Amino acid sequence: RELRMASHPQYLVEPPDVLYIEAPNILPGRGLVGDRLVRQDGTISLGYYGQIHVAGLTLLEVENKIRKHLLRYVE
């Protein structure tokens, strides 16, 4: 069976995926925890922190993009 093994391409986020985002301690009283729907335009809402485009990215790329985006709000 090992000879028949195949690697699958990494999953790419697309509408209408739902992503679970957990960043509870960004700013006091402004945590970010919960499900976020990937809208038809490829964006997700981060509430107080705005929105970002995630369609076409892998989950790791989405995580890194969200981290980078949220760093603007943290000293």
N, C-alpha and C positions, 0 to 999 in steps of 0.2 A: 504493500500500500504506500510506502514511503515514496516510491517513484511517481505515484499519481498525485502527490501533494502539490498544491498550487498556492501561490500567495495571491491574496486578494488586494485590490487597491484600497488605500485608506478611505474611510468614509468621509464624504464631503457634506457639510451642512447645507441644507436647502429649505425653502419654505415648503410646508408648514411645520418644520421640526420644532420641538420644544426643548430648550436647554435649561438645565438647572444651574443657577448661578449662586455661589455662596461666598460672600465677602462681608461678614457681619461687622467688622471693626474698622471700616475705612475712616469714617468720621463719627464722632459721638451723635447718636440719634439718627444717623443717615446710613445705617447698614444696608446691605444689598443681599437678600436671600430669597430664593424662590424660582419658580418656572418663568421662562421668558420665551414667548412665541417668536419664531423667525417669520417676519411679515413678508408679504408678497414682493416688497421692494428689496428684500434680503437683509433688512436691519432688525436689530432687537433694541428694545428700550431698556435703559439702565436707570430709569426713574430720574432722580435728581441729577445723575451724572450724564444725562443725555442719551444719545443712541449711537450705535456703531453698526457698520456693515459687516456681516459674517458669512453670507452666502458664498459658497464655493471654497470655503476654507476647511481644513481638517479640524478636529476637535482640539488638538494641541495648538494649532495656529489661532483658533478662537480664544483659547485660554490665555495665550501670550498677548494677543491684541487687547483683551479686556484688562489684563494686568497693566500693560503699558498705558492704556487710556486712564485707568483709575489712579495711577501714580501722579497724575497732574493735580490730584486733589489731596495728596498726602505730602507732608513735609518730611 
